[in-house]
Each structure stands twice: as structure tokens, then as C-alpha cells.
Amino acid sequence: MNPEELKTLRALLGEDFSLKEIEEMAQQDPGLLSSASVLSEALRIPKAGTPPLSPNFTAKLLGALPMRSPWLRGWEGLFNWKSLSWVGAAAAFFGLAYLGYQLIQAPEPPIAQVQEQKLQKVHFRTHPAQAQSVSVAGDFNQWVPWPLTKQADGSFAGEWEIPEGSYAYSYLLDGNRWVPDEARGNTIEDGFGKKNTLLNL
Amino acid sequence: MKTILEPETAAEWEWVRLCQKGDREAFAALVDLHKSWIHAHLYRWVQQRELAEDMTQEVFLRAFARIKKFRGEAKFSTWLFQIALNMARDHWRSAERRKSDPRSMEEGELADTATPSAETQLGEGQSRRRVFGALQGLPEIYRETLMLRYYSELSLDEICQIQGQGLSNVKMRIARGLGHLRKKMEEQKDES
């Protein structure tokens, strides 16, 4: 085998082919060895081989893209994240605007409510004749009963901090009987035929 | 020339993702990134300027139409390259059916690719046209493998990936393809 031709064939095939593989190829097809230089020259790609694309290639291509139907665009637009974020932003804007309007329209709270109210410790104590449980409910706790604790002497007692003010209240015995606080006196009519105790703090 | 094994950038993945949602600006960015090298491969495979540009456009139109099906199993550039190669295969087959003679290619089609002197330019142009014509007459599998190896300058690994073949098969195709090409060129020489 001509070493020069072998070298040319090896250059044509590249380093991925081993010398053994190239020699076998040359033995099977001796003409390949002799024409290696012609093939190398013919298959060589000139460095400046590709003409440029038209300058407006991308613009032309975008113009050739199929148009989507308005229906599809609308449907897709409704459910893509970009649109949803705009919808969210719009909803937030109108929500805030509504809240602002409500605040402007709402009557100003009385100054007494706005001012910080002082708390007074109030002790409740009662000793009903017959009761298994006693709670206290009034204007200060929106008539949600607070349970009193049974004491060793059989009485029921409890202590809470209540903002200064004037409140009506009663004791609730066994969850079904309302009685005023006789120890404190100072009762007022509740408008339903019963009496409540008036607490002034 | 860009190789198909080059990794994508994060921006490219983002463009692909946006493009799958129908974002045309992202698609334009992908086109700008890939058009030159896709066109370069197509031009080398068909060696006709206008046809290569038309085919490049068609590659991207097909990519846009199918991009929702792209799941990222292969690199985006490999996926584009496959679309381009499929188009070239169609072209080669139809050219074969028409029994078109590549020597009848428009004069000057290859001349603009040439090297310094006019004489060398003419000589190289004729030589390349001759070998290109011979390649067209090869069995499909050898023609494609030689095109990928010598015109697209792909590595053997890349050819294995594109053709889904093992290294020994690809080597065998190149060796036999070169043998066929040599015989074809000799036939052409005898005819002329």
C-alpha cells in the first residue's frame, strides 16, 4: 500500500477510524485508496461556503405563520397566566376602590370609642340557693356567658378586666335561669318583664 | 458550523416554553438563534440558494406547528436538525424520482461560494458539482451518511445520534458510501 495514499485516506475518514480498519477498507476496495485525494478535494467544503439568508428572513417567516382564530385567541387569552394576572390586578384595584368608598361613606365612630378605654378589674360573686353552674353575661361580653368558678363555700365567683363604661348584666343559673346580681343592686328593666343589674365602671 | 450537540442556554429553554404557549416573539428569538446554522446545513445538502432559504423557512414553520409536541427529550437544536433532515430526505427522494440532473443546476449556483481566483473558482465549482451529482445517485442511506459526515461536518457520534445507529454501522456506511461514490464518479467521467 502506498503510504501517502493511506495517509490521505486516513485524513478523509478521520481519527474515528483505526489504522487497521482503514487498511481493511483499502484491501477490500483498492480503488478507494487511489481516489482518496480526489474524493478529499471534492468533498471539501469551502470556508465561505454558505450565502447569507435574506435580511428580512425572520420578518417574512413571522408573516407566514398561520393566524389563530379570534375565538381561539380569546379562549386561550382568558386562561393564560398573563391574562389571569391582569384580571387579578383589576379585581384587586376595584376591591380596594370599593373598600375606600365604604370607609369614606361610613359614619365616623364616636370619639369615646376611638379613644383607648381603661380596663377595670371586676369581681363577680354570687351564692344562689340551688344551682350547679353559674355564668355571667352582659353588654360587656355581648351576652356570651362567662362561667364562674364554684368556691369552697358553695358560692360562684370570677374576675375579669372590663373596659370602663355602663353595662347591664345578669347571672345565668344552670344555663336556663336569668337572675340579677342582688348583691350589687342597682337593677334596670330589660324590657321583657325581667330585671338586669346595672354596672357602672 | 454549530453542532447539534451544543447545549441549550436557559434563555433558549424559556423561549421554547413561551413558544409552546403561542408566544410569537419567543419564536422569533428562536428563529434568530438557529436560522443561520440550519440554513447552512440545508444549503450544503441541496446546493441551491433559493431552495435552501425556502426550506429553512419551511423548517421553522413546521417547528412552530409542532412545538407543543416537543417535550425536551432531545435538545431543541437536535429536534430542529431532524426536521431539516427530514425535509432534505423528501427533497432528495423527489429529485431522484424526477431523475433531475444536478449538472443542469443554474450556472453560478456554486460559484458564489468559491475561493480567490476565478480559475480556481471555476475548477472547484465543477469538481464539487460533479461529486454532488454523484452523491445524488447513491443509495439513500449512503448518500445521507456522506452528506452528514462531509457536507455537514458532523462527528460520528452525532451521526449515530441522528440516524439512531451504532458506531460500527455508521463507519460501515461511510466506508461503503465512499466506495459507491468513487464508482459513481468514474461512471460520470466515462459518460462525459
Interface residues (C-beta under 8 A of the other chain):
Chain A: L12 L13 G14 D16 F17 E21 M25 D29 G31 L32 S35 V38 L39 E41 A42 L43 I45 P46 A48 G49 T50 P51 L53 S54 F57 T58 K60 L61 L62 A64 L65 P66 R68 E76 N80
Chain B: K21 G22 R24 F27 A28 V31 D32 K35 S36 H39 A40 Y43 R44 R49 E53 T56 Q57 F60 L61 F64 A65 D112 T113 A114 T115 E124 S127 R128 R130 V131 L146 Y150 Y151 E153 S155 L156 L167 K171 I174 A175 L178 G179 L181 R182 K183 M185 E186
